[in-house]
Amino acid sequence: MARTLRQAGPERSNRLIFIGAVALAGLAAALVFVALNNSGSDSKKADVGATREVVTASKDIKAGTKITDEMLNISDVANDSVLSGAYTETKGLVGLTTKYPVQKGEQLSAAKIGQTAKDKVFADLVPAGKRAVSIPITEITSVGGLIVAGDRVDITAIINKPTANGVEQASTLLQNVQVLSVGQTAQQLTAQVDANGNPINDGSAGARPKDTGAQPAARSITVAVDPQEVGVLALAQEQGKIYLSLRPVGEDAAVPGLDVPRSLPNP
């Protein structure tokens, strides 16, 4: 007896096609996942190896220290290790003051560096290697009270020489001395950072105050002198009277012979 072949029904064929399509879609998804994962790994590897140049400390720096150029280095630091607010160049940092201690190799950031107008202190106006000393003044001994912070003066002392006649002698003790303040009006600190932590540095520690009016009622002037000159000024104040003479702007050269004691001729 002959057998009749039965053809596969349309439902079975459709089912096989559907299963094949699902399998192909799964394989494609797996291939895409592997490709993306490998790409991400390569990107992460590239990020890990990338570095940035930032400013670091070349040595330990104490809090309240005015930064100098030799305290700074430029170092390559991994991207994921760069601090928020880290400085990337030394320009503008010299002359700023550390708020907190900075260790050797540590990154310099706005969080630890710089002063604002709010937290400035008078000591930052004193030039490196100098000392601030106050001198008692009157309107007569201070050029009519017209000297202002930022001016340059010569300091002359009149001393009673201990002789039989008590001869008075005058000599110029110091020349081209920087005035830091008159009374309570001091120079304005220019080595600062702004509200965003960006350096502000005009190249000098201080500048003339906004108020440059005459101060005839001021009772003292504070000047910057060498440490060895502090005793000379203190002694002159105790034994005599001090007069200030105002220098023209830009005239810094010393005048020879002014330190020679002079007295009035005998009548």
C-alpha positions in Angstrom: 0.0 0.0 0.0 1.4 3.2 -1.0 2.0 6.0 1.8 1.0 9.5 1.2 3.6 12.2 2.3 2.2 14.8 4.6 3.6 18.4 4.2 4.5 20.4 7.2 1.7 22.7 8.2 2.1 26.5 7.9 1.9 27.0 11.7 5.0 24.8 12.3 7.0 26.7 9.7 6.1 30.1 11.2 7.1 28.8 14.6 10.5 27.7 13.3 11.1 31.1 11.6 10.2 32.9 14.9 12.6 30.8 17.0 15.4 31.5 14.5 14.7 35.2 14.5 14.8 35.3 18.3 18.1 33.4 18.4 19.7 35.7 15.9 18.5 38.8 17.8 20.0 37.4 21.0 23.3 36.7 19.3 23.4 40.3 17.9 22.6 41.7 21.4 25.4 39.7 22.9 27.9 40.9 20.3 26.9 44.5 20.8 27.3 44.1 24.6 30.7 42.6 24.3 31.8 45.4 21.9 30.5 48.2 24.2 32.1 46.6 27.2 35.5 46.3 25.5 35.2 49.9 24.3 34.4 51.1 27.8 37.4 49.2 29.2 39.7 50.8 26.7 38.3 54.3 27.6 38.7 53.6 31.3 42.3 52.5 30.7 43.0 55.6 28.7 41.5 57.8 31.6 43.6 56.1 34.2 46.8 56.8 32.3 46.0 60.5 31.5 47.6 63.2 33.7 47.4 67.0 34.1 50.0 69.6 35.1 49.3 71.2 38.5 51.2 73.4 40.9 52.7 71.5 43.9 54.8 72.5 46.9 58.6 72.0 46.5 58.9 71.9 50.3 56.9 72.0 53.4 55.2 75.4 53.8 53.9 76.6 57.2 50.5 78.4 57.5 50.8 82.2 57.2 53.8 81.9 54.9 54.2 84.3 51.9 54.8 82.2 48.9 58.0 82.6 46.9 58.9 81.2 43.4 61.3 78.6 44.8 58.4 77.0 46.9 56.5 76.0 43.7 56.8 73.1 41.3 54.8 72.0 38.2 54.0 68.3 38.5 52.1 65.7 36.4 49.2 64.3 38.4 46.7 61.6 37.4 43.4 63.1 36.3 41.5 61.3 39.0 43.8 62.6 41.7 43.7 66.3 40.8 42.1 68.3 43.6 39.2 70.6 43.1 40.4 74.2 42.6 44.0 73.1 42.0 46.2 75.7 40.4 47.6 74.8 37.0 50.2 77.6 36.7 52.4 79.5 39.1 51.6 82.9 37.7 49.9 85.1 40.3 50.6 82.7 43.2 53.9 84.4 44.3 53.2 86.8 47.0 50.0 85.1 48.2 49.9 83.7 51.8 49.1 80.2 52.9 46.0 79.8 55.0 46.9 76.3 56.2 50.1 74.2 56.2 51.1 72.6 52.8 53.3 69.5 52.7 56.0 68.9 50.2 54.5 67.5 47.0 51.0 68.6 47.9 48.9 70.3 45.3 48.2 74.0 45.9 44.5 74.9 45.7 42.4 77.9 46.4 41.2 76.2 49.6 44.6 76.6 51.2 46.1 79.6 49.4 45.5 83.3 49.3 43.9 86.0 51.3 40.8 88.0 50.7 40.2 91.6 51.9 38.2 90.1 54.8 41.1 88.0 56.3 44.1 90.1 55.4 46.5 91.0 58.2 48.9 93.9 58.6 51.9 91.5 58.8 51.4 90.6 55.1 52.3 94.2 54.2 55.8 93.9 55.8 58.3 93.2 53.1 60.4 90.0 53.5 63.4 90.5 55.7 62.1 93.8 57.1 60.5 94.8 60.4 57.6 97.2 61.1 58.4 100.0 63.6 56.2 102.9 64.7 57.5 106.4 65.1 55.7 109.1 67.1 54.9 112.1 64.9 53.3 115.5 65.0 52.0 117.7 62.2 55.4 119.5 62.2 57.6 116.4 62.2 55.6 114.6 59.4 55.6 117.2 56.6 52.4 118.9 57.8 50.6 115.5 58.1 50.7 115.1 54.3 52.6 111.8 54.3 50.5 108.7 53.3 51.0 105.0 53.4 53.1 104.0 50.4 55.3 107.1 50.5 59.1 107.0 50.9 60.8 109.1 53.6 64.2 109.9 55.1 64.4 109.8 58.9 66.5 112.4 60.7 67.1 112.5 64.4 68.1 115.4 66.7 70.1 114.2 69.6 71.5 116.1 72.6 75.2 115.3 72.6 76.3 114.8 76.3 78.9 117.5 76.4 79.5 120.5 78.8 77.5 122.7 76.5 74.8 120.1 75.6 75.3 120.6 71.9 72.4 119.4 69.7 73.3 117.4 66.6 71.2 116.3 63.7 71.9 113.4 61.3 69.9 111.4 58.9 69.7 107.9 60.3 67.9 106.1 57.4 67.1 107.0 53.8 64.4 105.8 51.4 62.3 104.1 54.0 58.9 102.7 53.1 55.8 104.0 55.0 53.4 101.1 55.8 50.8 103.1 57.6 49.9 106.5 59.0 48.0 106.2 62.2 45.5 103.3 61.4 45.4 103.9 57.7 47.6 101.3 56.1 48.6 100.3 52.6 46.1 98.1 50.7 47.1 94.5 50.3 47.2 93.6 46.6 48.4 90.0 46.9 45.0 88.4 47.2 42.5 85.9 45.7 39.1 86.9 44.6 35.8 85.3 45.7 36.3 82.5 43.2 39.8 81.7 44.4 41.6 83.3 41.4 44.9 85.0 42.2 45.1 88.8 42.3 48.6 90.0 42.3 49.8 93.4 41.1 53.5 92.5 41.7 53.9 94.2 45.1 52.7 93.4 48.6 50.9 96.7 49.1 49.6 99.8 47.3 48.5 103.3 48.4 45.2 103.3 50.3 42.1 104.8 48.7 42.2 107.5 51.4 45.3 109.6 50.7 44.1 112.8 52.4 46.2 114.7 55.0 46.2 113.3 58.5 47.6 116.1 60.7 46.1 114.5 63.8 47.9 111.2 63.3 50.2 110.4 66.2 52.3 107.7 64.6 53.8 106.4 61.4 54.8 102.8 60.8 57.8 102.2 58.6 59.6 99.1 57.3 63.3 98.9 58.3 66.1 96.3 58.4 66.2 94.3 61.7 69.5 95.9 62.7 68.0 99.4 62.3 65.2 98.8 64.8 67.5 99.5 67.8 68.8 102.7 66.2 65.3 104.0 65.8 64.3 103.0 69.3 67.4 104.7 70.8 66.8 107.9 68.7 63.2 108.1 70.1 64.4 107.7 73.6 67.3 110.2 73.4 66.0 112.8 70.9 63.4 113.8 68.4 62.7 112.4 65.0 61.7 114.3 61.8 60.6 112.8 58.5 61.3 114.3 55.1 59.2 113.2 52.1 61.0 111.9 49.0 59.7 112.5 45.5 58.0 109.6 43.8 60.7 107.4 42.1 63.7 108.9 43.8 65.3 105.9 45.5 69.0 106.7 45.4 70.8 107.4 48.7 72.3 110.9 49.1 75.9 110.6 50.4 76.9 112.5 53.5 73.5 112.8 55.2 74.5 110.5 58.0 77.3 112.9 59.1 76.2 114.6 62.4 75.6 118.3 62.1 75.2 121.1 64.7 74.5 124.8 64.6 77.6 127.0 64.5 78.6 128.7 67.8 77.1 132.1 68.1 
